[in-house]
Amino acid sequence: MVSARTILRTLPVVGSVAGAVHLLVPGKLLAVAEWGYDHVLAVDFEPRDRATRRVRLVGVPFLAVSALLARVGTWDWPLTRGQNVITTPASARPTARRTTPNPSEMYACRRRPSRR
């Protein structure tokens, strides 16, 4: 099984490439879609007047989400440190390590001590 850390580091690359393709060559993407609709689905595909503009607009969220995922992928998540707790069987875990994460380690923000 692929670890969460690998997924969080791969998705931004794939999303950035997809966003760049949408922004740089929307006409080619529409041509590929037209070919796919014609040969695979046997349906006529006629892009409208502003289709290339809409394809470019789809690229912007791709890049924005990719940037966010790239940032999130660099965080040191408790479940992505060392062994992946989700995919490692209980028999393979060291006995000294807790099997469940400490709740205070699960969040980036820690509660301040009260001033009372």
DARA-V712163 format. One line per field, one symbol per residue. psi: psi as a letter, one per 40 degrees, with the letter a starting at -180 (. if undefined). burial: I if it has 9 or more other C-alpha atoms within 8 Angstrom, else O. A space follows every 10 residues. Layout:
BEGIN
psi=???
burial=???
END
This chain:
BEGIN
psi=ihiddddded dddddddddd ddddgddddd dddddddddd efihhhiadf dddddddddd dddddddddd ddeeigidee hbihddehid deiideiidi ihdeeeidhi hiiie.
burial=OOIOOOIIIO IIIOIIOIII IIIOOIOOII OOIIIIIIOO OOOOOOOOOO OIOOIIIIII IIIOIIIOII OOIOOOOOII OOOIIOOIOO OOIOOOOOOO IOOOOIOOOO OOOOOO
END
